[in-house]
């Protein structure tokens, strides 16, 4: 992989809040406040062997460094510098034809790239991918991704956790919804690292259609998102929800559209100009501001969507956005009460 030298802006002391999607931050806050969630996290932390988890990759994949995949090591150094990351995470390349990359680990998150991803992406595109995963690690997403990975395995075979199988499935569903939102945050971090919008869109093109970029067109690709949003009737709106239900990532066309919107609405440009939150202010930041930002994001998306299902709700039900918010809050409180009641009625041996 070769490229011309490009000077990129760096962001000293930048907080992960700068690239996190409002719904991502709010979902994390909601998960942490969910009764029973902290117990699940403690149980899993005790069950999982962090060192054993890392040793698996150390024994079965190639650890990136100056003597192995030095090109990837250099890209990781660049991303660490741009995002002013306090720690450079380990990076592994694992043999797999599946195009994938992820950040995992609870105590010391690390990044894994498949050989399929490496073979598919150019230098600029790979910089976006590595920046995306570094953004996950800096946002703390790796902790919850690791938790989701193991919870999904448990949910498919066992229901023995203290809160019960039904509550486990509810938490898995909540984590999957959060993960889809967190991918939008990762895309923003990737764009900040590469500072190449065309490369960021090419990544989504390749994830959707493979490596034949000469057969694809970015404008036609983005037009698919608008068509997806407005096509069909209310039945199609329901089918869209069903298609997305078990997905860990938003669809590539929609990711490209979301990143385009972030650029067009000025969020990306403001950070490039030096207007961004800093880590030194994180402790003083109030989560209520995140909730308000997420509410605005959902409201604007609801008001502007051409989706037939949402359009029907918007035209036919007054105050639906506030109602959804109240319903979500009541559902979380109800879940917490049921968990408490279940635990109270359980025998001491449970």
C-alpha positions in Angstrom: 0.0 0.0 0.0 1.4 3.4 -1.0 0.2 7.0 -0.7 1.3 10.6 -1.0 2.3 12.4 2.2 -0.6 14.4 3.6 -0.5 16.7 6.7 -3.5 16.1 8.8 -4.9 18.2 11.6 -4.4 16.8 15.1 -6.8 17.4 18.0 -5.0 17.8 21.4 -7.0 16.6 24.4 -10.0 15.8 22.2 -12.8 14.1 24.1 -14.6 11.2 22.6 -17.8 13.3 23.0 -16.6 15.1 19.9 -17.4 12.2 17.6 -20.0 10.3 19.6 -23.4 10.2 18.1 -26.0 11.7 20.6 -28.0 8.5 20.6 -24.8 6.5 21.3 -24.0 8.5 24.4 -27.5 8.5 25.7 -27.9 4.7 25.1 -24.8 4.1 27.2 -26.1 6.3 29.9 -29.5 4.4 29.9 -27.8 1.0 29.9 -25.7 2.0 33.0 -28.8 3.2 34.8 -30.8 0.1 34.0 -31.4 -1.9 37.2 -29.6 -5.2 37.0 -27.2 -4.1 34.3 -24.4 -3.4 36.7 -24.8 -6.9 38.2 -24.6 -8.4 34.8 -21.4 -6.5 34.1 -19.8 -7.6 37.4 -20.8 -11.2 36.7 -19.2 -11.2 33.3 -16.1 -9.4 34.5 -15.6 -12.2 37.0 -16.3 -14.9 34.4 -14.1 -13.7 31.6 -10.4 -14.0 31.7 -9.1 -10.8 30.0 -5.5 -12.1 29.7 -6.8 -15.4 28.3 -8.9 -13.5 25.8 -5.8 -11.6 24.6 -3.6 -14.7 24.6 -6.0 -16.3 22.2 -5.2 -13.7 19.6 -1.6 -13.6 20.5 -1.4 -17.4 19.7 -3.7 -17.4 16.6 -3.1 -14.2 14.7 -0.3 -11.8 13.7 0.3 -8.9 16.1 1.0 -5.7 14.2 4.3 -3.9 14.8 7.4 -2.6 13.1 8.2 -6.1 11.8 4.8 -7.4 11.1 2.3 -5.4 9.0 4.4 -2.3 9.5 2.1 -0.4 7.2 -0.8 -0.9 9.6 1.4 0.0 12.5 2.2 3.3 10.9 -1.5 4.0 10.3 -2.3 3.2 13.9 0.4 5.6 15.0 -1.1 8.3 12.8 -4.6 7.8 14.2 -3.3 7.7 17.8 -1.6 11.1 17.1 -4.6 12.7 15.4 -7.0 11.7 18.2 -4.4 12.3 20.9 -5.1 8.8 22.3 -3.5 8.3 25.8 -2.6 4.7 25.0 -1.8 2.9 21.7 -3.9 -0.2 21.7 -2.6 -3.5 20.3 -3.6 -4.5 16.8 -3.9 -8.0 15.5 -4.5 -9.4 12.0 -6.5 -12.6 11.9 -6.8 -14.9 8.9 -10.4 -14.8 7.6 -12.1 -14.1 4.3 -14.8 -12.3 6.1 -14.4 -8.5 5.8 -14.5 -7.3 9.4 -12.7 -5.3 12.1 -13.5 -4.9 15.8 -12.3 -3.5 19.1 -12.7 -5.8 22.1 -11.5 -6.3 25.7 -12.7 -4.9 29.0 -9.5 -3.8 30.8 -7.1 -3.2 27.9 -9.1 -3.1 24.6 -7.3 -4.1 21.5 -8.2 -4.0 17.8 -8.6 -7.0 15.4 -8.6 -6.8 11.6 -9.4 -9.7 9.3 -7.1 -10.5 6.4 -10.2 -10.0 4.2 -10.5 -6.4 5.4 -6.8 -5.8 4.8 -6.9 -7.2 1.3 -10.0 -5.1 0.3 -9.0 -1.7 1.5 -6.5 0.9 0.2 -4.2 2.8 2.5 -6.6 5.8 2.9 -9.5 3.4 3.4 -7.6 1.4 5.9 -6.8 4.6 7.9 -10.5 5.2 8.1 -11.1 1.6 9.4 -8.4 1.8 12.0 -9.6 5.3 13.1 -13.1 3.9 13.4 -11.9 1.1 15.7 -9.7 3.4 17.7 -12.7 5.6 18.2 -14.6 2.6 19.6 -11.8 1.9 22.0 -11.5 5.5 23.2 -15.3 5.8 23.7 -15.4 2.7 25.8 -17.4 0.8 23.3 -15.0 -2.2 23.4 -16.2 -3.0 26.9 -19.8 -3.3 25.8 -19.1 -5.0 22.6 -17.2 -7.7 24.5 -20.1 -8.0 26.9 -22.6 -8.2 24.0 -20.5 -10.9 22.3 -20.5 -13.1 25.4 -24.1 -12.4 26.3 -25.4 -13.4 22.9 -23.5 -16.7 23.3 -25.0 -17.2 26.7 -28.5 -16.2 25.6 -28.4 -18.8 22.8 -27.6 -21.6 25.3 -28.3 -20.7 28.9 -30.6 -18.6 31.0 -28.8 -19.0 34.3 -27.7 -15.4 35.0 -29.2 -13.9 38.2 -31.7 -11.7 36.5 -33.2 -14.6 34.5 -33.2 -15.5 30.8 -36.0 -13.1 29.8 -34.1 -10.1 31.3 -30.9 -11.3 29.6 -32.7 -11.2 26.2 -33.9 -7.7 27.0 -30.4 -6.5 27.8 -29.0 -8.2 24.7 -31.6 -6.3 22.6 -30.8 -3.0 24.2 -27.0 -3.6 23.6 -27.6 -4.5 20.0 -29.6 -1.3 19.4 -26.8 0.7 21.2 -24.1 -1.0 19.1 -25.8 0.1 15.8 -25.7 3.6 17.1 -22.1 3.3 18.2 -21.1 2.4 14.7 -22.1 5.9 13.6 -19.8 7.3 16.2 -17.0 5.1 15.0 -17.5 6.3 11.4 -17.1 9.9 12.6 -13.8 9.0 14.4 -12.6 7.3 11.3 -13.3 10.4 9.2 -11.5 12.6 11.8 -8.4 10.3 11.5 -8.3 10.1 7.8 -9.8 13.6 7.0 -10.7 12.2 3.6 -14.5 12.1 3.0 -14.2 10.3 -0.3 -12.2 7.5 1.3 -14.7 7.1 4.0 -17.5 6.7 1.5 -15.4 4.2 -0.5 -15.2 2.0 2.6 -19.0 1.8 2.7 -19.1 1.2 -1.1 -16.7 -1.7 -0.7 -18.5 -3.1 2.4 -21.7 -3.1 0.3 -20.5 -4.1 -3.1 -17.0 -5.5 -2.9 -13.8 -4.2 -4.4 -15.0 -3.3 -7.9 -15.2 0.5 -7.4 -15.1 1.0 -11.1 -18.6 -0.6 -11.2 -20.0 1.7 -8.5 -20.8 5.4 -8.1 -20.8 7.2 -4.8 -23.7 9.6 -5.8 -25.9 6.7 -6.9 -25.0 4.9 -3.8 -26.0 7.8 -1.6 -29.2 8.2 -3.6 -30.2 4.7 -2.5 -30.4 6.0 1.1 -33.0 8.5 0.1 -35.0 6.0 -1.9 -34.8 3.5 1.0 -36.2 6.2 3.3 -39.2 7.1 1.2 -40.0 3.9 -0.6 -43.0 1.6 -0.1 -46.0 1.9 2.3 -46.4 1.3 6.0 -45.8 -2.4 5.5 -42.4 -1.6 4.2 -41.7 0.6 7.2 -42.3 -2.4 9.5 -40.2 -4.7 7.3 -37.3 -2.3 7.6 -37.5 -2.6 11.4 -37.6 -6.4 11.1 -34.6 -6.4 8.8 -32.5 -4.3 11.2 -33.6 -6.1 14.4 -30.8 -8.7 14.5 -28.1 -6.6 12.8 -25.1 -5.5 14.8 -24.3 -2.7 12.3 -26.4 -0.2 10.4 -26.6 -1.0 6.7 -23.7 0.4 4.7 -25.9 2.7 2.5 -27.4 4.3 5.6 -24.0 4.6 7.3 -22.7 6.6 4.3 -25.8 8.8 4.4 -25.4 9.4 8.2 -21.8 10.4 7.8 -22.7 12.7 4.9 -25.3 14.4 7.0 -22.8 15.0 9.8 -20.5 16.7 7.3 -23.2 18.7 5.7 -24.6 20.0 9.0 -21.2 21.3 10.1 -20.3 18.9 12.8 -17.1 17.7 11.1 -16.0 21.2 10.0 -16.4 22.6 13.5 -13.9 20.0 14.8 -11.5 20.6 12.0 -11.6 24.3 13.0 -10.7 23.4 16.6 -14.1 23.7 18.1 -14.5 20.5 20.0 -15.0 19.2 23.6 -11.9 18.3 25.5 -11.2 15.3 27.9 -10.2 17.7 30.7 -13.8 18.8 30.9 -15.4 15.3 30.8 -15.9 15.1 34.5 -17.9 18.4 34.5 -20.1 17.3 31.6 -23.7 16.6 32.5 -25.5 13.6 30.9 -28.7 15.7 30.8 -27.1 17.6 27.9 -26.6 14.3 26.1 -30.2 13.3 26.6 -31.4 16.6 25.2 -29.0 16.3 22.2 -30.3 12.7 21.5 -33.9 14.0 21.8 -33.2 16.7 19.2 -31.5 14.1 16.9 -34.5 11.7 17.1 -37.0 14.6 16.7 -35.2 16.0 13.7 -34.9 12.6 12.1 -38.6 11.9 12.8 -39.7 15.3 11.4 -37.6 15.0 8.3 -38.0 11.3 7.5 -39.9 10.2 4.4 -40.3 6.7 5.6 -43.9 5.7 5.0 -44.4 4.2 8.5 -42.9 7.3 10.3 -44.8 9.6 7.9 -48.0 7.9 8.9 -47.3 8.2 12.6 -46.3 11.8 12.2 -49.4 12.7 10.3 -51.8 10.6 12.3 -50.6 10.8 15.9 -50.0 14.0 17.7 -47.2 14.1 20.3 -45.8 10.7 19.2 -42.2 11.6 19.9 -42.9 12.6 23.5 -45.0 9.5 23.8 -42.2 7.3 22.6 -39.8 8.9 25.1 -42.2 8.4 28.0 -42.9 4.8 26.9 -39.2 4.0 26.8 -38.7 5.5 30.3 -41.7 3.6 31.7 -40.5 0.4 30.1 -37.0 0.7 31.7 -38.5 1.5 35.1 -40.9 -1.5 34.7 -38.0 -3.8 33.8 -36.1 -2.6 36.8 -39.0 -3.3 39.1 -39.6 -6.8 37.7 -35.9 -7.6 38.1 -36.0 -6.4 41.7 -39.2 -8.4 42.4 -37.7 -11.5 40.7 -34.6 -11.3 42.8 -36.6 -10.7 46.0 -38.7 -13.8 45.4 -35.8 -16.0 44.5 -34.3 -18.4 47.0 -30.9 -17.6 48.5 -29.3 -20.3 46.4 -30.3 -18.6 43.1 
